[in-house]
Amino acid sequence: MFSKIKNRKAPLSLNSVTNAIKTHGSQDLSPNDFQSKNLDLSVITQLGLPKNLILATAYDPVQSLLAISTTSNEIRVYGLQNVEVVFEFKSSSPITHLAFVKGVYLVGISSSSGNVTVLSLHSKQILQTYLASSAITAIASDPSLDWLVLGLANGSLHFFDVDRLALAPFRVDNLQKKVLPKQKLSPVVSIEWHPRDIGSLLVTYSHCSVLYSISGGDITNSFIYQVPKGSRGYEYSQYVANGGKKKLFGSSSPVLSEVIGAQFHPNGLHVLTVHQDSTLVFWDTSDATLIEARNLFDLHLQLPGPPIDPPLFQISSVRWVCAANPERTQLVISGSSSVDGSGNTLHVIDFDHTLKYSMTSHAKQAEFYSQPQNGQKIIPITLNEGNDNPEVPEFIDLILPLSVGPNPYFGGNHDPKYLLLKSNYRSIYFIKYGSSDLPPGVIPTATGGAISNDLGNLILPMSIGFVHPPILFSSLNSIRRIDWFSIITSRASTGASSVNQSLLKGGFAIAHVGDVKSIGANDGERDILITGHENGLVRLQDVSRGENANMENIVQISLKETLFDDGKKQSTRIEAVSCSFESREMIVGLGNGDVVICKYGKRRAPGQGQSGNSDYRDCPLQHSNGNAKILSLNDRIQGTFSQSATFLPVSLVQVEAEEEISCLKMSNVGFGAIAYKSGRLVVCDITRGPAIILNLDSISKHLPSVSGQCYATTMEFSIMEFGQEGFSSILLFVGTNCGGNLIIFKILPQSNGGFEVVFADKTLGLNYRLTSEDPTASKLDDLIPISAKDGRSAVATLETFHKLGQGILIPGYLITSSKRDLRVLKLPKTKLSHKVIEDGCVRSGIVELALGKILLASIVKTGFIKFCSVPALNDVAEIKFSKDLYVKLKSALESEVAEGSKILPSGNFFIKTSFTESIHLRACQKESRLRSSKGPLTDQLFNENAIIPQRPTAGALLWAKGQTKYTSVEDLAFLIGGPNRKPAKHEESRLAHNISPEANPQGGYAELGGQNERGYKEPQRKNGPQGYGIGNAGFMRSLQTGIDSVEESFHGYASNVSEAMNEGLDSGKKSFYGAAIKSKLGI
C-alpha cells in the first residue's frame, strides 16, 4: 500500500504550474476533449528481417514465392513487392529445412527434434505436425508429387504423405550398410529425385551414394569413390581422411573419400558426387563407371601421376544448373579459401552442350568434364560489413538458384536468372545469373555482362531489402502526395516500369479499403521510407497503408558504379540520406565523409561514364570554400541511371581531412546542411549552385562556454519570424550534444543573387539535470518548428519561400526534444514550457488532428505513447502497448536501437526493433477500430491458376538400356502409400490436384520450340558440329546425322510401345507392387 502511495503522482506538478504561467496568453493549439479511453493502438505492418539469423530458404518458381526461416522460430513467405506472411512457432527447435510441395503446401523441418510442420499457403494455417523417430538430416521433395522423403540420422528413409498429412507405411533401411557393411553407421547426407524417373532416388551417405529404385525395391547402382595408392589425389585424400594428420607409416589400401553431396545431370545419365577433399567425381549412371575425378584446378585425380598440392579452394556447396535447354549445363561452386578461410567468390565450370551419350566413350566424357567447352569463370561476391571476423571468415555455404520461368524441375536448377546465396554467418545475398545468356567466351564480371552487382533494377520484397544489402540508415518522412506522385509519374513516362524487374511475382497484397484510420489521417500525404545501405544503394519506398503493393512505388539508386571504390568499404557505404521531394534534390553521406548531391532527372548520354575504379582527380571543380570543395560527377554516372528518370549523382562534396558525418539535412528550398563529428558545419546552396555558402571549422566557435567535443546531432530549416522583426526569415536550427545546445543561423540573400549564412543566436543547456558525462547522452534528438497561430509545421517549403518577398509573417515556436526533456521555445530565447520525462523519451513528434489541432506525442521507454498539449506541455492522454507488443519492443526501447524511430503527423509510429527490422503502429479511435475490426488480415499467397507443368520423363536411350522403368504417379502412390491410402478431407488437397500435372495433361514445359502430344519435348541435341572429331570431319558429321535420325526414330517407337504396354501391365504392376509393399511391411 505504501509503495502505491509513494508512486502516485500529484495531479498538478510544479512544472505544470510554471508552464501554465509562462504560456498564459498564448493560444492553446491542442484539443480539450482528447482522452485516453477513446484511443487504441494497432499494428500496421512489420518490415525487415533479423540480420545474420537466416537458417533455411526455399523457392517455388511456379507460385513465385520465397520462404525463409530464422532463428527467431518463424517462417516468412514473400511474394510480389510487399506480399509477406509470417508464421510464428512456439517450439524451441528452429526450422532448418523448407520445402514447397504441390504449390499449396509449405513444409518446415526441424533437424534436431525431427519435427515436421505442414503449412497451408491457402489458409495460412498449420495443417499437421509430425515427430520423426530420430533427427532429420536430409529431405527431398518434388513439385509434382505428394511425398516428402525424410533422411534420418540412423540412415533410414521415411516417406511423409504431405497431401494426406500422415506418415506413409513405406520405408527404406540404411542403404550404406548393404554396399559398405564394414563402415560405421551413417546418417543420410542428401537425397535427390531422379530428374527423369519418379521411381528412383539418389541417396548419399558418408562414404557412398546409391541409386535406389522404389519400384524395384532395391539398389540399382552404387557410387563409391576409392582413391587408389599412386593416383594423383591419393596423398591429399588420405590427409583429409585422417583428419589433417599424416601417418608415420603409410598404407597401401585405397582411400574411401567422404561424400558431402550428390546430384544428377538434368538428363539423368550422369551423377556428380562432391567429396570432403573438394573432389568432384563424375559417374555414368547406368553402370557406375567413374568418368572423371577433379577439383577446381587439378584433373584426373583417379589416375596415376604426381601428387597434387592441397587445393586452394575448399568446396562447400555445388549446384548443377542448366539453361533453358537442359542439355546446356554449368556447375556453380561455393566454398572458402584454404589459405585464410574467406569465401567471397563463386566458381563456375561451364560445360555448355552435353555430348551425345549414345556415341561418346567414357574417355571422351572424361575429356568433356575435365576441359569444359566454355572454360571456368569466377564471380566475385561483396560480403556484408561486420562479418569479417578473422577467426571465423565468412563464406557461402548454400546456393539456391532462382528461375524466372515456371519450370520447377531438375532439382530447382533450371535456367536460373538469379542466385540466392546464404553464408555461414546466416546472411543472404542475391546476384544476377544468366545461364541462358552466356554464349561461349563471355566471362561474367562484377560490374557488367551476365553477372552484375548493380541492384538498381532488381526489386526485392521490402523486408528482404532491409538485409540485402544491410540497412545502415533509415528515415520515414511524411510528404505531400502530389510531390511523390509527380516523381512516380515521371519515372513511369520514362520507362521505369519496363526496366525494373521484380524478383518475385507471386501472391496478392490485401486491399485496405475501409481500414481503420489513424487519428491524424491525411489522404493528401504519403509516408516515404528512405533507407541507405551498404554497397552504395539508396531506396525510397511508399509504405503508406495499401500503397506499397506496387513495384512503381519504389525508387532505387545504386551509387556504387559511379563512386570511386578505393578498396575501403567506407567509400561506398551510405551513412545518412536526406531528400527534398519538393525540389527533387537529395544529399547522401558516405562512410568516408564524402557527400553525394543527387538531382532528379534523366541522363541524356548513357554509357559514357568513367570507370568506378578511377579516382576523382579528373572530376571538374564546381566550387570551393576553404578546405571544402564540390566536384562534378556528371561524367562518371554509370549503372542503371541511364534507363529512366531518377535521382542522378551529379556532384560530390569533399573536405580535405576525412571526417565522419554526424547528420545531414536537405531543405525544400534548395539548401543542404552537412555536419561532421569534428564539429564542422558545411552549408551548400544546391538549387542555385551547387556552391558552399558556409564552411565553419567548428560550431564550438559559437559555444565558447561548452566543454567537450561538440557537434551537431540534428538540424532543421524553417521559415518563421525571428524575435520581433516583423517579417519571416530562412532559419537553420542546429541542435548539438554536450548538454543539448541550440544554434540559430539566418540564411540571407545577397545582391549577386546568392545567399550567405550568418550566426543569429544560441541557447545553451536545453537538457535538464544532466547526469551523464557522455556528451552524446545529452544531445538534442528533434527540432520541430511550428506556427504559433495554428500549430502547422513551419518547416521551410517552396511555397513560403516564394512569399518571402511579399513580407509573409509566420510567428512560430520551436519544440526541442531529447532523452529526458521536452521544451517549447519562442525565438530567440524565450522558454515557454518545459517537461521532464523521467521514464526516458525515445522519440517525439507532432500529430496533426482534425479541426487544426495538434498534440506532441512521445514514445516512452516503459511502453507508452504519451500525448502533451502545445505549448503548455500538459499531459493529455496516453496509450499503453499491449503485452505482446511490449515484449517485442522492450529490448529496442531500452537500447539505442529505437532512437531511429519516427512519429508522423498522421499518428503513425515507425519503431525500429533492430537495425534491420521495424514495426509500424497506428494510433486510432476505439470506435472506428471496433467498426472495422474483422480479425487480422493477411496477404494472399496461393494462386490457383498457377499450373504445375508436366514432369520430364526418361528418354528412349534410358528405356532401351533398361536403366529406367515407367512409373506413373498412381503407381508411386500405390507403392509408397499402400492399398489403404485414405482420401484427403481438407480443401488444400483439392486445390493441389487442380493445379497438378495430372489434372492438366496439356500443361507442359516448353523447350527448343514447342510441345508435343505428351506435354513436353524430350531434350534432343541439335544436329551440328561437335566439340571433338575423329578422322574426317565431314564423315563424322554425316555419321552423327545418321545416328541422330536412328535414335530419334527409336525414341518415338519406344514411346509409342511404352504407352501401348502401360494398360496391359497395369494389373500386373499392381500385383507386383502389392507384393513389394507386403514384403516391406513384413506381411
Secondary structure, 3 states (H helix, E strand, C coil): CHHHHHHCCCCCCHHHHHHHHHCCCCCCCCCCCCCHHHEEEEEEEEEECCCCCEEEEEEECCCCEEEEEECCCEEEEECCCCCEEEEECCCCCCCCEEEEECCCEEEEEECCCCEEEEEECCCCCEEEEEECCCCEEEEEECCCCCEEEEEECCCCEEEEECCCCEEEEEEECCCHHHHCCCCCCCCCCEEEECCCCCCEEEEECCCCEEEEECCCCEEEEEECCEECCCECCHHHHHHHHCCCCCCCCCCCCCEECCEEEEEECCCCCEEEEEECCCCEEEEECCCCCEEEEECCCCCCCCCECCCCCCCCEEEEEEEEEECCCCCEEEEEEEEEECCCCCECEEEEEEEEECCCHHHCCHHHHHHHHHCCCCCEEEEECCCCCCCCCCCCCCEEEEEEEEECCCCCCHHHCECEEEEEEEECCCCEEEEECCHHHCCCCCCCCCEECCEECCCCCEECCCCHHHECCEEEEEEEEEEEHHHHHHHHHHHHHCCHHHHCEECCCCCECCCCCCCCCCCCCCCCEEEEEEEEEHHHEEEEEECCCCCCCCHHHEEEEECCCCCCCCCCHHHCCEEEEEEECCCCEEEEEECCCCEEEEEEECCCCCCCCCCCCCCCCCCCEEEEECCEEEEECHHHCCCHHHHCCEEEEEEEEEECCCCCEEEEEECCCCEEEEEECCCCEEEEECCCCCEEEEEECCHHHHCCCCCCCCCEEEEEEEEEECCCCCCEEEEEEEEECCCCCEEEEEEEECCCCCEEEEEEEEECCCCCCCCCCCHHHHCCCEEEEEECCCCCECECCHHHHHCHHHCCCCCEEEEEECCCEEEEEECCCEEEEEEECCCCEEEEEEEECHHHCEEEEEEECCCEEEEECCCCCCEEEEEECCHHHHHHHHHHHHCCHHHHCEECCCCEEEEEEECCEEEEEEEEEHHHHHHHCCCCCCCECCCCCCCCCCCCCCCHHHHHCCCCCCCCHHHHHHHHHCCCCCCCCCHHHHHHHHCCCCCCCCCCCCCCCCCCCCCCCCCCCCCCCCCCCCCCHHHHHHHHHHHHHHHHHHHHHHHHHHHHHHHHHHHHHHHHHHHHHHHHHCC
